[in-house]
């Protein structure tokens, strides 16, 4: 029910954009030109479920193209955000990373990617838990040998702030 409400809201927002009426009319014309095999209809229902989902996706894509932000984001935006989180996490750590043994480098890199995935999942939630993000970063940074705990705390907070700003910007 919530998805339908969000879709209706997206559609209403979309209808209010300049030029959207022409695109809606074009979609209607395309639908009317389809053969009966292409359209799956249910009795008493104007369009079949598959057709509704397809139209909803098309409208969502068009809304995205016109600058409206999609709710929930797509896979591409999640991957892009994941890369940004990874870049934030790895910043200012090049020297320490290069000093590690090759097997420790692989472990540090894999744990860093895992941490970025976990943080990205946390960013999908409506309320971002800053303490959880800091905890994840501190746990990852503690893999570096001989790191001062004050440095860990400070770096974790700085990186967490940048990550939360990234979430707020999107």
LUMNU-306761 format. One record per residue (C-alpha): residue number from 1; x, y, z. Coordinates in Angstrom, 3 decimals, always signed. Example, Ala and Ser with C-alpha at 12.3 -4.5 7.8 and 13.67 -1.06 7.14 Angstrom:
BEGIN
    nr          u          v          w
     1    +12.300     -4.500     +7.800
     2    +13.670     -1.060     +7.140
end
This chain:
BEGIN
    nr          u          v          w
     1     +0.000     +0.000     +0.000
     2     +2.891     +2.354     +0.825
     3     +4.479     +1.641     -2.579
     4     +1.237     +2.499     -4.333
     5     +0.988     +5.746     -2.377
     6     +4.607     +6.606     -3.254
     7     +3.954     +5.762     -6.902
     8     +0.858     +7.962     -6.923
     9     +2.834    +10.788     -5.318
    10     +5.639    +10.372     -7.874
    11     +3.106    +10.408    -10.674
    12     +1.412    +13.527     -9.282
    13     +4.816    +15.251     -8.993
    14     +5.641    +14.098    -12.498
    15     +2.382    +15.452    -13.933
    16     +3.175    +18.912    -12.565
    17     +6.497    +19.143    -14.427
    18     +6.676    +21.129    -17.662
    19     +6.330    +18.947    -20.755
    20     +5.084    +15.961    -18.791
    21     +1.619    +16.048    -20.343
    22     +3.112    +15.396    -23.776
    23     +5.120    +12.428    -22.440
    24     +2.019    +10.998    -20.747
    25     +0.019    +11.309    -23.955
    26     +2.851     +9.642    -25.875
    27     +2.849     +6.721    -23.429
    28     -0.923     +6.376    -23.802
    29     -0.553     +6.284    -27.598
    30     +2.156     +3.629    -27.319
    31     -0.095     +1.527    -25.095
    32     -3.046     +1.771    -27.476
    33     -0.847     +0.680    -30.394
    34     +0.213     -2.550    -28.673
    35     -1.184     -5.884    -29.783
    36     -3.398     -7.899    -27.392
    37     -0.544    -10.357    -26.713
    38     +1.609     -7.516    -25.381
    39     -0.971     -6.376    -22.878
    40     -2.068     -8.638    -20.034
    41     -5.426     -7.449    -18.732
    42     -7.578     -8.642    -15.872
    43    -11.357     -8.426    -15.940
    44    -12.511     -5.178    -14.370
    45     -8.980     -3.811    -14.366
    46     -7.804     -1.305    -16.948
    47     -4.275     -2.706    -17.134
    48     -2.651     -5.946    -16.053
    49     -0.201     -6.044    -13.153
    50     +2.792     -6.520    -15.451
    51     +1.792     -3.546    -17.572
    52     +1.259     -1.363    -14.492
    53     +4.700     -2.261    -13.165
    54     +6.280     -1.526    -16.539
    55     +4.547     +1.854    -16.751
    56     +5.509     +2.694    -13.195
    57     +9.163     +1.920    -13.985
    58     +9.030     +4.059    -17.123
    59     +7.516     +6.973    -15.238
    60    +10.074     +6.589    -12.448
    61    +12.897     +6.636    -14.984
    62    +11.492     +9.741    -16.640
    63    +11.026    +11.437    -13.302
    64    +14.648    +10.605    -12.519
    65    +15.744    +12.079    -15.870
    66    +13.961    +15.352    -15.150
    67    +15.822    +15.864    -11.895
    68    +13.363    +14.468     -9.374
    69    +15.016    +12.207     -6.834
    70    +13.632     +8.703     -6.625
    71    +12.593     +7.415     -3.229
    72    +14.678     +4.468     -2.116
    73    +17.191     +4.986     -4.928
    74    +18.142     +2.474     -7.562
    75    +20.913     -0.040     -7.742
    76    +23.093     +2.379     -9.696
    77    +22.784     +5.108     -7.070
    78    +23.542     +2.590     -4.302
    79    +26.692     +1.468     -6.130
    80    +27.764     +5.051     -6.731
    81    +27.207     +5.880     -3.064
    82    +29.137     +2.743     -2.080
    83    +32.119     +3.936     -4.151
    84    +31.900     +7.347     -2.495
    85    +31.830     +5.718     +0.960
    86    +34.869     +3.597     +0.024
    87    +36.711     +6.718     -1.158
    88    +35.943     +8.487     +2.116
    89    +37.124     +5.499     +4.145
    90    +40.391     +5.110     +2.257
    91    +41.305     +8.801     +2.259
    92    +44.465     +9.710     +4.204
    93    +45.409     +6.055     +4.793
    94    +47.682     +5.417     +1.791
    95    +50.964     +5.526     +3.726
    96    +49.764     +3.175     +6.450
    97    +48.257     +0.794     +3.896
    98    +51.495     +0.603     +1.887
    99    +53.479     -0.237     +5.032
   100    +51.367     -3.354     +5.626
   101    +52.436     -6.831     +4.519
   102    +50.688     -8.025     +1.314
   103    +48.419    -10.491     +3.157
   104    +47.487     -7.805     +5.706
   105    +46.768     -5.428     +2.812
   106    +44.313     -7.940     +1.313
   107    +42.639     -8.441     +4.697
   108    +42.449     -4.690     +5.332
   109    +41.033     -4.064     +1.851
   110    +38.385     -6.798     +2.108
   111    +37.315     -5.646     +5.582
   112    +37.171     -2.083     +4.278
   113    +34.881     -3.116     +1.427
   114    +32.695     -5.049     +3.856
   115    +32.569     -2.031     +6.166
   116    +31.591     +0.207     +3.232
   117    +28.750     -2.197     +2.334
   118    +27.502     -2.215     +5.925
   119    +27.650     +1.581     +6.115
   120    +25.855     +1.864     +2.773
   121    +23.094     -0.367     +4.153
   122    +22.831     +1.878     +7.219
   123    +22.527     +4.917     +4.937
   124    +19.457     +3.354     +3.308
   125    +17.598     +3.672     +6.595
   126    +15.552     +6.762     +7.335
   127    +17.423     +7.511    +10.554
   128    +21.193     +7.267    +10.321
   129    +22.852     +5.790    +13.396
   130    +26.065     +7.758    +13.746
   131    +27.336     +5.620    +16.630
   132    +27.014     +2.448    +14.569
   133    +28.908     +4.009    +11.657
   134    +31.698     +5.193    +13.968
   135    +31.871     +1.742    +15.553
   136    +32.211     +0.048    +12.169
   137    +34.962     +2.450    +11.072
   138    +36.862     +2.066    +14.359
   139    +36.697     -1.724    +14.104
   140    +38.080     -1.545    +10.561
   141    +40.828     +0.960    +11.417
   142    +41.899     -1.148    +14.405
   143    +43.306     -3.656    +11.886
   144    +46.150     -1.206    +11.292
   145    +49.074     -2.162    +13.581
   146    +50.376     +0.364    +16.078
   147    +47.551     +2.857    +15.667
   148    +46.844     +5.166    +18.581
   149    +43.294     +4.807    +19.942
   150    +42.866     +8.608    +19.940
   151    +43.782     +8.632    +16.265
   152    +41.237     +5.856    +15.694
   153    +38.505     +7.818    +17.445
   154    +39.306    +11.049    +15.635
   155    +39.574     +9.470    +12.171
   156    +36.371     +7.482    +12.697
   157    +34.432    +10.614    +13.653
   158    +35.821    +12.638    +10.743
   159    +35.009     +9.904     +8.234
   160    +31.552     +9.321     +9.746
   161    +30.771    +13.050     +9.472
   162    +31.774    +13.043     +5.794
   163    +29.637     +9.960     +5.161
   164    +26.579    +11.479     +6.853
   165    +27.063    +14.668     +4.816
   166    +27.112    +12.454     +1.739
   167    +23.772    +10.944     +2.786
   168    +22.253    +14.379     +3.446
   169    +23.514    +15.690     +0.111
   170    +21.762    +12.876     -1.744
end
